[in-house]
Amino acid sequence: MKVIDVGQEALQAQGEVMQRVAMRIGRRVAYFIIAAIFGLFALVSFHAVLWAFAFSVLHFSAFAAACSVLGLDLLFVIIFALLGTRNIADPVEFEARLRRDRKMIEFKQTLALSTIAGLLVGPIGRFTGRQVFEILRNIFTRK
């Protein structure tokens, strides 16, 4: 029974790891979508306002105003793209991975012990035990 319990706990820990990984990937996809939407809106709606501001208030030339608007757009795209590339595991996922690894080690040890116990208690073990007992009895009864 212990083998089944340990196996179930290992599978449960693996399920939690996969759930956390899926949540992290979903969060990253959301950041990428936000970066793309913001990039499009920035290109469409803020260009005229920023260009006019740089041209009239800051007294940039037409080319310098256009370059400053493009630079600001690229800055926001880079910020959100970097947020989307973050791949940091949260503490719950880290703990689930540790628990899964420990339970897998325990599962392997329990499986090995049950296999050895099965061999000793099973037909092969009983036959071998009888043969060893016969050999020992013959050795000790001759003296």
PyRosetta script that sets phi, psi and omega in degrees:
from pyrosetta import init, pose_from_sequence

init()
pose = pose_from_sequence("MKVIDVGQEALQAQGEVMQRVAMRIGRRVAYFIIAAIFGLFALVSFHAVLWAFAFSVLHFSAFAAACSVLGLDLLFVIIFALLGTRNIADPVEFEARLRRDRKMIEFKQTLALSTIAGLLVGPIGRFTGRQVFEILRNIFTRK")
pose.set_psi(1, -33.1)
pose.set_omega(1, -177.5)
pose.set_phi(2, -64.4)
pose.set_psi(2, -34.6)
pose.set_omega(2, 179.1)
pose.set_phi(3, -61.6)
pose.set_psi(3, -43.4)
pose.set_omega(3, -179.2)
pose.set_phi(4, -66.4)
pose.set_psi(4, -42.3)
pose.set_omega(4, 180.0)
pose.set_phi(5, -63.0)
pose.set_psi(5, -44.5)
pose.set_omega(5, 179.9)
pose.set_phi(6, -65.5)
pose.set_psi(6, -40.4)
pose.set_omega(6, 177.9)
pose.set_phi(7, -63.1)
pose.set_psi(7, -40.5)
pose.set_omega(7, 178.4)
pose.set_phi(8, -65.2)
pose.set_psi(8, -40.7)
pose.set_omega(8, 178.6)
pose.set_phi(9, -65.3)
pose.set_psi(9, -38.7)
pose.set_omega(9, 177.7)
pose.set_phi(10, -64.8)
pose.set_psi(10, -41.8)
pose.set_omega(10, 178.0)
pose.set_phi(11, -66.8)
pose.set_psi(11, -36.3)
pose.set_omega(11, 177.8)
pose.set_phi(12, -65.1)
pose.set_psi(12, -43.0)
pose.set_omega(12, 177.8)
pose.set_phi(13, -63.9)
pose.set_psi(13, -39.1)
pose.set_omega(13, 177.8)
pose.set_phi(14, -64.8)
pose.set_psi(14, -38.3)
pose.set_omega(14, 177.2)
pose.set_phi(15, -62.9)
pose.set_psi(15, -39.6)
pose.set_omega(15, 178.3)
pose.set_phi(16, -67.4)
pose.set_psi(16, -38.9)
pose.set_omega(16, 176.9)
pose.set_phi(17, -61.2)
pose.set_psi(17, -45.4)
pose.set_omega(17, -178.9)
pose.set_phi(18, -65.6)
pose.set_psi(18, -36.5)
pose.set_omega(18, 178.3)
pose.set_phi(19, -64.5)
pose.set_psi(19, -43.5)
pose.set_omega(19, 180.0)
pose.set_phi(20, -67.3)
pose.set_psi(20, -38.9)
pose.set_omega(20, 177.6)
pose.set_phi(21, -63.2)
pose.set_psi(21, -41.6)
pose.set_omega(21, 178.6)
pose.set_phi(22, -64.0)
pose.set_psi(22, -39.7)
pose.set_omega(22, 177.6)
pose.set_phi(23, -64.3)
pose.set_psi(23, -41.0)
pose.set_omega(23, 179.9)
pose.set_phi(24, -66.1)
pose.set_psi(24, -40.5)
pose.set_omega(24, 178.2)
pose.set_phi(25, -66.2)
pose.set_psi(25, -40.3)
pose.set_omega(25, 177.0)
pose.set_phi(26, -61.7)
pose.set_psi(26, -40.3)
pose.set_omega(26, 176.9)
pose.set_phi(27, -63.2)
pose.set_psi(27, -40.9)
pose.set_omega(27, 179.5)
pose.set_phi(28, -65.4)
pose.set_psi(28, -41.3)
pose.set_omega(28, 178.0)
pose.set_phi(29, -62.5)
pose.set_psi(29, -40.8)
pose.set_omega(29, 178.2)
pose.set_phi(30, -61.3)
pose.set_psi(30, -41.6)
pose.set_omega(30, 177.6)
pose.set_phi(31, -63.1)
pose.set_psi(31, -40.5)
pose.set_omega(31, 178.4)
pose.set_phi(32, -65.0)
pose.set_psi(32, -39.6)
pose.set_omega(32, 177.8)
pose.set_phi(33, -64.3)
pose.set_psi(33, -43.5)
pose.set_omega(33, 177.6)
pose.set_phi(34, -60.9)
pose.set_psi(34, -41.7)
pose.set_omega(34, 179.6)
pose.set_phi(35, -62.3)
pose.set_psi(35, -41.6)
pose.set_omega(35, -179.8)
pose.set_phi(36, -68.3)
pose.set_psi(36, -43.5)
pose.set_omega(36, 179.2)
pose.set_phi(37, -64.3)
pose.set_psi(37, -44.8)
pose.set_omega(37, -179.9)
pose.set_phi(38, -64.2)
pose.set_psi(38, -37.7)
pose.set_omega(38, 177.7)
pose.set_phi(39, -62.1)
pose.set_psi(39, -42.1)
pose.set_omega(39, 178.6)
pose.set_phi(40, -67.5)
pose.set_psi(40, -46.6)
pose.set_omega(40, 179.3)
pose.set_phi(41, -63.4)
pose.set_psi(41, -37.5)
pose.set_omega(41, 179.5)
pose.set_phi(42, -64.1)
pose.set_psi(42, -39.5)
pose.set_omega(42, 178.7)
pose.set_phi(43, -67.8)
pose.set_psi(43, -34.7)
pose.set_omega(43, -174.7)
pose.set_phi(44, -86.1)
pose.set_psi(44, -51.5)
pose.set_omega(44, -166.8)
pose.set_phi(45, -94.4)
pose.set_psi(45, -35.0)
pose.set_omega(45, -174.5)
pose.set_phi(46, -89.4)
pose.set_psi(46, -11.6)
pose.set_omega(46, -174.9)
pose.set_phi(47, -62.2)
pose.set_psi(47, -46.9)
pose.set_omega(47, -176.8)
pose.set_phi(48, -65.4)
pose.set_psi(48, -43.1)
pose.set_omega(48, -178.8)
pose.set_phi(49, -66.4)
pose.set_psi(49, -46.4)
pose.set_omega(49, -179.4)
pose.set_phi(50, -66.7)
pose.set_psi(50, -39.0)
pose.set_omega(50, 179.0)
pose.set_phi(51, -64.0)
pose.set_psi(51, -43.9)
pose.set_omega(51, 179.0)
pose.set_phi(52, -63.9)
pose.set_psi(52, -40.1)
pose.set_omega(52, 179.1)
pose.set_phi(53, -63.2)
pose.set_psi(53, -46.7)
pose.set_omega(53, -179.6)
pose.set_phi(54, -67.2)
pose.set_psi(54, -34.6)
pose.set_omega(54, -177.2)
pose.set_phi(55, -74.1)
pose.set_psi(55, -44.7)
pose.set_omega(55, -172.9)
pose.set_phi(56, -93.4)
pose.set_psi(56, -44.1)
pose.set_omega(56, -175.7)
pose.set_phi(57, -82.8)
pose.set_psi(57, -45.4)
pose.set_omega(57, -177.5)
pose.set_phi(58, -87.5)
pose.set_psi(58, -6.6)
pose.set_omega(58, 177.5)
pose.set_phi(59, 59.1)
pose.set_psi(59, 40.9)
pose.set_omega(59, 173.4)
pose.set_phi(60, -80.3)
pose.set_psi(60, 160.1)
pose.set_omega(60, 170.6)
pose.set_phi(61, -75.4)
pose.set_psi(61, 171.3)
pose.set_omega(61, -178.7)
pose.set_phi(62, -61.7)
pose.set_psi(62, -41.1)
pose.set_omega(62, 179.7)
pose.set_phi(63, -68.3)
pose.set_psi(63, -43.5)
pose.set_omega(63, 180.0)
pose.set_phi(64, -65.2)
pose.set_psi(64, -37.0)
pose.set_omega(64, 177.4)
pose.set_phi(65, -65.3)
pose.set_psi(65, -42.7)
pose.set_omega(65, 178.4)
pose.set_phi(66, -64.2)
pose.set_psi(66, -40.5)
pose.set_omega(66, 178.7)
pose.set_phi(67, -66.6)
pose.set_psi(67, -37.7)
pose.set_omega(67, 178.9)
pose.set_phi(68, -67.5)
pose.set_psi(68, -37.8)
pose.set_omega(68, 176.8)
pose.set_phi(69, -64.5)
pose.set_psi(69, -44.4)
pose.set_omega(69, 178.4)
pose.set_phi(70, -62.6)
pose.set_psi(70, -41.5)
pose.set_omega(70, 178.9)
pose.set_phi(71, -62.4)
pose.set_psi(71, -41.3)
pose.set_omega(71, 178.5)
pose.set_phi(72, -66.4)
pose.set_psi(72, -40.6)
pose.set_omega(72, 176.6)
pose.set_phi(73, -61.1)
pose.set_psi(73, -46.1)
pose.set_omega(73, 179.9)
pose.set_phi(74, -64.6)
pose.set_psi(74, -33.1)
pose.set_omega(74, 177.3)
pose.set_phi(75, -61.8)
pose.set_psi(75, -46.2)
pose.set_omega(75, 178.9)
pose.set_phi(76, -66.7)
pose.set_psi(76, -38.7)
pose.set_omega(76, 178.0)
pose.set_phi(77, -63.2)
pose.set_psi(77, -42.3)
pose.set_omega(77, 179.8)
pose.set_phi(78, -66.0)
pose.set_psi(78, -42.3)
pose.set_omega(78, 179.7)
pose.set_phi(79, -59.2)
pose.set_psi(79, -49.9)
pose.set_omega(79, -178.0)
pose.set_phi(80, -72.2)
pose.set_psi(80, -30.7)
pose.set_omega(80, 175.7)
pose.set_phi(81, -67.0)
pose.set_psi(81, -39.3)
pose.set_omega(81, 176.7)
pose.set_phi(82, -66.6)
pose.set_psi(82, -37.3)
pose.set_omega(82, 174.6)
pose.set_phi(83, -62.7)
pose.set_psi(83, -35.1)
pose.set_omega(83, 179.7)
pose.set_phi(84, -73.0)
pose.set_psi(84, -25.1)
pose.set_omega(84, -178.6)
pose.set_phi(85, -87.7)
pose.set_psi(85, -4.7)
pose.set_omega(85, 178.4)
pose.set_phi(86, -64.7)
pose.set_psi(86, 136.3)
pose.set_omega(86, -178.4)
pose.set_phi(87, -134.5)
pose.set_psi(87, 62.4)
pose.set_omega(87, -176.0)
pose.set_phi(88, -104.7)
pose.set_psi(88, 126.7)
pose.set_omega(88, 179.5)
pose.set_phi(89, -76.8)
pose.set_psi(89, 140.7)
pose.set_omega(89, 177.5)
pose.set_phi(90, -82.3)
pose.set_psi(90, 163.5)
pose.set_omega(90, -176.1)
pose.set_phi(91, -59.2)
pose.set_psi(91, -33.5)
pose.set_omega(91, -179.7)
pose.set_phi(92, -66.3)
pose.set_psi(92, -42.4)
pose.set_omega(92, 178.0)
pose.set_phi(93, -64.8)
pose.set_psi(93, -40.5)
pose.set_omega(93, 179.5)
pose.set_phi(94, -62.0)
pose.set_psi(94, -44.9)
pose.set_omega(94, 178.4)
pose.set_phi(95, -64.3)
pose.set_psi(95, -38.7)
pose.set_omega(95, 178.3)
pose.set_phi(96, -64.8)
pose.set_psi(96, -39.0)
pose.set_omega(96, 177.1)
pose.set_phi(97, -63.5)
pose.set_psi(97, -43.6)
pose.set_omega(97, 178.3)
pose.set_phi(98, -62.0)
pose.set_psi(98, -44.5)
pose.set_omega(98, -179.8)
pose.set_phi(99, -63.8)
pose.set_psi(99, -40.8)
pose.set_omega(99, 178.1)
pose.set_phi(100, -61.8)
pose.set_psi(100, -45.0)
pose.set_omega(100, -178.8)
pose.set_phi(101, -63.7)
pose.set_psi(101, -42.6)
pose.set_omega(101, 178.5)
pose.set_phi(102, -63.3)
pose.set_psi(102, -43.4)
pose.set_omega(102, -178.9)
pose.set_phi(103, -68.3)
pose.set_psi(103, -33.2)
pose.set_omega(103, 176.8)
pose.set_phi(104, -67.0)
pose.set_psi(104, -39.6)
pose.set_omega(104, 176.8)
pose.set_phi(105, -64.3)
pose.set_psi(105, -44.9)
pose.set_omega(105, 177.9)
pose.set_phi(106, -63.2)
pose.set_psi(106, -38.5)
pose.set_omega(106, 178.3)
pose.set_phi(107, -62.0)
pose.set_psi(107, -45.1)
pose.set_omega(107, 179.6)
pose.set_phi(108, -63.7)
pose.set_psi(108, -41.4)
pose.set_omega(108, 179.3)
pose.set_phi(109, -65.8)
pose.set_psi(109, -42.9)
pose.set_omega(109, 179.7)
pose.set_phi(110, -64.7)
pose.set_psi(110, -40.5)
pose.set_omega(110, 178.5)
pose.set_phi(111, -64.1)
pose.set_psi(111, -40.9)
pose.set_omega(111, 178.9)
pose.set_phi(112, -64.8)
pose.set_psi(112, -43.2)
pose.set_omega(112, 179.8)
pose.set_phi(113, -65.6)
pose.set_psi(113, -40.0)
pose.set_omega(113, 179.4)
pose.set_phi(114, -68.1)
pose.set_psi(114, -32.1)
pose.set_omega(114, 176.9)
pose.set_phi(115, -67.1)
pose.set_psi(115, -44.4)
pose.set_omega(115, 178.7)
pose.set_phi(116, -64.7)
pose.set_psi(116, -43.4)
pose.set_omega(116, 179.1)
pose.set_phi(117, -63.4)
pose.set_psi(117, -38.2)
pose.set_omega(117, 177.5)
pose.set_phi(118, -63.7)
pose.set_psi(118, -38.3)
pose.set_omega(118, 178.0)
pose.set_phi(119, -67.8)
pose.set_psi(119, -41.2)
pose.set_omega(119, -178.2)
pose.set_phi(120, -70.1)
pose.set_psi(120, -37.9)
pose.set_omega(120, -176.1)
pose.set_phi(121, -87.3)
pose.set_psi(121, -22.9)
pose.set_omega(121, -176.3)
pose.set_phi(122, -73.8)
pose.set_psi(122, -173.5)
pose.set_omega(122, -176.8)
pose.set_phi(123, -60.3)
pose.set_psi(123, -39.1)
pose.set_omega(123, -179.3)
pose.set_phi(124, -66.2)
pose.set_psi(124, -42.3)
pose.set_omega(124, 179.1)
pose.set_phi(125, -65.6)
pose.set_psi(125, -40.5)
pose.set_omega(125, 178.7)
pose.set_phi(126, -65.7)
pose.set_psi(126, -42.2)
pose.set_omega(126, 179.1)
pose.set_phi(127, -63.2)
pose.set_psi(127, -46.3)
pose.set_omega(127, -179.5)
pose.set_phi(128, -64.6)
pose.set_psi(128, -40.3)
pose.set_omega(128, 178.8)
pose.set_phi(129, -62.0)
pose.set_psi(129, -41.7)
pose.set_omega(129, 177.4)
pose.set_phi(130, -62.9)
pose.set_psi(130, -42.5)
pose.set_omega(130, -179.9)
pose.set_phi(131, -64.2)
pose.set_psi(131, -43.6)
pose.set_omega(131, 178.8)
pose.set_phi(132, -64.2)
pose.set_psi(132, -41.7)
pose.set_omega(132, 179.2)
pose.set_phi(133, -62.6)
pose.set_psi(133, -40.4)
pose.set_omega(133, 177.8)
pose.set_phi(134, -63.7)
pose.set_psi(134, -42.9)
pose.set_omega(134, 179.8)
pose.set_phi(135, -63.7)
pose.set_psi(135, -45.9)
pose.set_omega(135, 179.6)
pose.set_phi(136, -64.6)
pose.set_psi(136, -39.1)
pose.set_omega(136, 179.5)
pose.set_phi(137, -65.9)
pose.set_psi(137, -39.6)
pose.set_omega(137, 177.4)
pose.set_phi(138, -67.0)
pose.set_psi(138, -36.7)
pose.set_omega(138, 179.5)
pose.set_phi(139, -67.3)
pose.set_psi(139, -45.8)
pose.set_omega(139, -174.9)
pose.set_phi(140, -79.5)
pose.set_psi(140, -23.6)
pose.set_omega(140, 179.7)
pose.set_phi(141, -83.1)
pose.set_psi(141, -18.2)
pose.set_omega(141, 178.4)
pose.set_phi(142, -73.1)
pose.set_psi(142, -26.8)
pose.set_omega(142, -175.1)
pose.set_phi(143, -79.5)
pose.dump_pdb("model.pdb")
